[in-house]
Amino acid sequence: MNGVLYISYDGLLEPLGQSQVLAYMRGLSRTHRFTLITYEKADDLADTQLVAHLRSECELLGIRWLPQRFRAQPKVLAPALSMLRMVWLVTYEVRAQRISLIHARSYIPAWVAQVVGRLTGVPFIFDMRALWPEELIIAQRLQRDSMLHRIILAAERVCLRRAAAVVSLTHAAVEHLERVYPQDMAEQSVSVIPTCVDLGRFVPAMLPKTQRVIGCLGTMLSGWFQIEWLSSFLAVAARQDSKLLFEFTTRDDPNRLRAALGASQTFQSRLSIASCASDQVHEVLRGQVASVMFFTKGLGKLGSSPTRMGEVLACGLPVITNDGVGDVAQIIRKYRVGVLVSGPTEREMAHSWGVLQELLADPNLVLRCRQAAEEVFSLESGTSAYARLYDKVLKNHGSKRK
């Protein structure tokens, strides 16, 4: 087996770490020997039961898991120090474990991988996940054309040029990169692999639903979510249907989220907010009739493939969302599995509510939602795509060494 070092700046203890890192590795570990480096938040590490569970699963899969503590402060210094420590750790592991390939998930791991690659000759895959510099600008954590912004863009270009292969979540992001970096992207091997969903777990409900519940899944206070749009939709929906309930499944602070949504009792009294273990999300979704997700638009969202969308569709539910986010609008239009909202006004939300009612009355809606999930977000197809990419990179690198 070839040794693969997988670096993720997201934690394995986070829901995305389990659904988007470990999910793929379960299949890939059958043919590759993995060392996994992740960066875990203090609150997640405090859950000793989950830590023990994931460590046990990694051992069963033959994955050598090396969790590191994530440090966010000081704001700029902490990531810089993390990168230096990461360079040392990755270099050591590459040599000690006889690593043949580095899989770098997102920008900071990719920058480290290209440094270590220059030192050791080991190729790396730049798994972009999203257009990170633009996402930071949208979230108001980075100023466009600032010194830090220019440094990150320079690093992005270097990683794109030196990577043995690049993975993007969306076709929209690839088209953007080809416009911005035509020379660097001209000969680069690029694969589009959207976020994955375990279609064996996320399945439509078998029994009729006794209550109409509109859901919202995942973080809403990240700076990448349009709270104003969400509040407007909830107010209109609550007025249109006096028995409708709202269910938010999120790790966001409930009090902060309620405050951000506004004081309107039209929907607040019918809104429940709670977190949920990642292995129970499918059960929550199966009790709902639709899911709403409004994302901040901009260049940064061209690279986004919302995991929540794949999970919702797999459970046979339509989505209420906006365009300008990765390939989301194209998927909705192609499969007719949701409502695209063009603005936060009451009039627009009322129109969208009417379109949603027509969709929900369509007897073929559940089948179309499931078909979209199977063709776009399948875990099996995603795992196969990564396996082919690994083999291609290792084969090409072996040829070059000869």
Order of alpha helices (4+ residues) and beta strands (2+ residues): beta-alpha-beta-alpha-alpha-beta-alpha-beta-alpha-beta-alpha-alpha-beta-alpha-alpha-beta-beta-alpha-beta-alpha-alpha-beta-alpha-beta-alpha-beta-alpha-beta-alpha-alpha-alpha
